[in-house]
Amino acid sequence: MAKRSVMMGLRGIMFSCTRWRKAFLLAPDPFTSGSYNVKEKVGDLAVAPKGPGPDESCRCGRLSGIGETMAGIQRHALMLGILDFFIISMYSVRREETDVLDRLMMDPSLYRDAMSRYAGHVQVITAAHEGERRGVTITAACSVSDNPATVLACLNARNPSNSIFEKSGSFALNTLSADQEDVANVFSGREPLTPAERFARFSWGELVTGAPALSDALAVFDCRLIEVKVMATHMILFGEVVAVNFGTQKPPLLYMDRGYRTI
């Protein structure tokens, strides 16, 4: 916010300088207005006799008036420039404050209530690194592209245990069927189990990357991690699918209205 305000302030200064310069340049030229012009003035001075005369006193008085007029124009233009600078600066700060208020208007609990009506396919994302395995139940996963085959998955960035997904350089999306609520519950943390105990409950294998693949999942997407982005509270994993495995065709396990559903 501060950086943007400074930039707008600098723009205000540049605008003010331009306005001052225009006011100065567009002011009437006293040497070319009326009966005066530069050449005549220089000519008069060049041939003027020594000593004061009626024409010279008039000329000096007129030159003094010209100086006062130009100084007045400069002061007026400078005041306009200062006023422009403060108006533009205050507008910039006000717009920044409005942007922040707009961003804070959405209540997170209200947002979650709305998202609870969004049906998501339940999956368990898994990874293995240096003898350690981790699995997390998620619904925030989807396809990105089919050429090359790419998926994305979202995880809580504030949980330090999720760093294994970045360290391992790979992950697997294990798509669950309607009769696998127990798998979803175990890896959602509803039961106080260690990672080893969670994996021991079910049958696992591997495809290409070494990430744990659930043997009886509806489908397994084995992925090589290609990019990680952190957005607000979550990290987004982008994975290139290097292998897939199909289980028995069954109704999928969905999560909607804060409960399991199926179709």
N, C-alpha and C positions, 0 to 999 in steps of 0.2 A: 504494500500500500504506500509506504513512504517513498519508494523508488518511483512509483508512478506519479505521485504528487510532485516530486522534484522535477520530473520530466515535463509535466504540465506547466510547472512554474517557469522552466526555461523557455518553453514555447511562448508563455506570456511575455517574457522579457524580449524575445525576438520579435513578437508581434508589436510590442510597444515601441521598440527601436525603429521598426519599419514605419509605424504610424508617425513617429516624430520626424523621421527623415522626409516622409512625404509632405508633412505639414510645412517643413522648412523649405523644401524645394518648390512647393506649389505657391509659396508666398509671393506677392507681387514684387517684381524687381524694380526697386526705386530708381535705378539708373536707366531703365528702358521705359518707364511709365511717364506720362505727361510729355514735357518738352525736353527731357533729359535722355541721353544714351551715353554709353561708355566712351565711344569715340569722341563725341562732342565734349564730354567732361575732361578727358585726357587732353583734348586739344585746347580747351580753355585754360587748363592748368599749365600747359606747356608754354603758352604765349602770354599768360597773365603777367602784367607788369608788377614790379616790386612795389610793396606797400599796399595797404588796405584800400579797397575801393568799394563802391556800392554793390557791384556784382559779387565780389568775393565774400563780403559779409553775409549776403543772402545765401551764397553757396555753403559757407561753413555752418550756418544755422540749419540748412536743410540736411546736411550730412549728419549733424547731431541728432536731428529728428529721426533719420533713417536708422541710426544705431539703436535708439530707444525702441523703435518699432520692431526691429529684428529681435532684440532681447525679449520683448513682450511675447512675440510669436514662439520663441524657444521655451520660455517659461510655461506658456499655455500647452505646448506640445508635450513637455516633460510631465506636467500634471496629468494630462490625458493618458500618457504611458503608464504612470504609476497606478492610476485608477484601473486601467485595463489589466495590469499585472495582478492586482489583488482580486479583481472579479474572476479572472480565469483560475487563479489558485484556489479560491474558495469553492468554485464550481467543481474543480477536480476533487477536493477533499470530500465535498458533499456527495459526489457520485460514488466515490470509494466506500463511504459509509453506507450508502443505499445498497451497493452490491453485497456488502457483508451481511446486512440485515436480511436481504433476500435469500442468501445462502443459509441463514440460521432459522428461517421460518418453518421449515419442515421438521416436525417432531419425529425423532427416530422411532418411538413406539407406534406412532400412527403409520409410519412407513412399513414397519414390520407387520402390522395388522393387515395392511393391504397386500403385502407379499405373501402372507399366509394363504391367500386365496389363489396363489399361483402354483399349479401342480408341477412338481419336479420329480424326475426319475431318480430313485435312490441308488447311490453307488458307494463303493468303498474304494478310496484311493490309497494305494500302497507304495512303499518304497523300501529299499534295503541299502545299507551303507556300513561297511566295516563290521559286519556281523550283527548289526542292529536292524530291526525291522519296525516299521510303523504303519498303521492303517487308521484312516479317519472316514467316518460316514459323512457323505456330502450329497447335496442335490444341485449345487452350483457348478455344473459341468455341461459342456455342449460341444458340438462340432464347429470348427472354424472353416475348414476347407476340405475338399476331397482330392485336390491335386495341388500340392502334395497333401496327403491325408494328415490333418492337424486337428487337435482338440485343445480345449482349455479347461482348467479347473481352478476354483477359488478356495483358498484356505485362510484361516485366521493368522495374520502376520504377527500378532502379539503373543502367540504361543511359541516359545523358543523350541519346543519339540518338533515343530514343523520345519525347522531349518534342514532336516534330513532330506527333504524333497529337493532342495537346491544342491545340497552337498553330493547327493547320489548321482545327479545328472540324468535321472530316469524316474519313471513312475508308471503305475498301471491303474487303469480305471476298470473296476470290477462291477458290472451291471447286475443288480439283484432282481430276483423274481418275487412274486407275491408270497411264496412260502418261505422266504428268507428274512423275515422280520427279526429273527434271533441274531442273524449276522449284523444287521443294521444296529440293533440295540447294543451289542457287545462293542462295536467300534465307534459308537456315539458317546461312550463313556458313562452310560447309565449304570454299568456295573463296575465296582472298584476292582479292576483286574490290571495286572502288569501287561505290557506289550507281549511278552512271551506267552502269558496265559491266554490272551485273546487269540493269538494265532494258533495255539494248541487246540482250540475248540473246533477247528474246521480243517478241511483238506486243501493244501496249497501246492502249487507247482511253479514253474518258471517258463517263460517263452524265449525272448531274445536278450532283453536288457538285464535280467536278473531280478526285476521287481516281482514281488509275490503275486501270483495269479490264482484266484479262487477257482478250484477245480470244477465246481458245478454252477458257476455264474452263467447268466444268460449270454453274456458276451464279455470278453476281456480285450481291452485296448492297451497294448504294451507300447510305451512311448519313450522316446528319447527327448529329454528336456532341451528346448531350443531357446527359450527366453523366459525371464521372470520379471513381472512388473508389480510394484507395490502401489496400491490405490486405496487411500484412506486407511481403513482398518484391516484390509485384506491383501494377500499376495495372489497374483494371477499367474498360474503356470501354463505355458504354452508347450505342447508336446507334439512331436512328429510321430505318427503311428507307424511303428516298424513291424508290428505283428498283431494279429487278432486271433481269438479263439472263440468258438461258438459252443454253447451248452444246449440242453434240451429246450425246445420252444415252449415257453410258459407265459402266463400273464405277468406283466411287469409289476414291480413294487413302486408305488408312487407315494408322495408325501404332500398333503394338502389340508388346510384348516387345522394344522397342528396335529395331524394324525395320519396313519398309513391308509392308503387307498389302493385300488387296483381297477383295471378295466377289462 
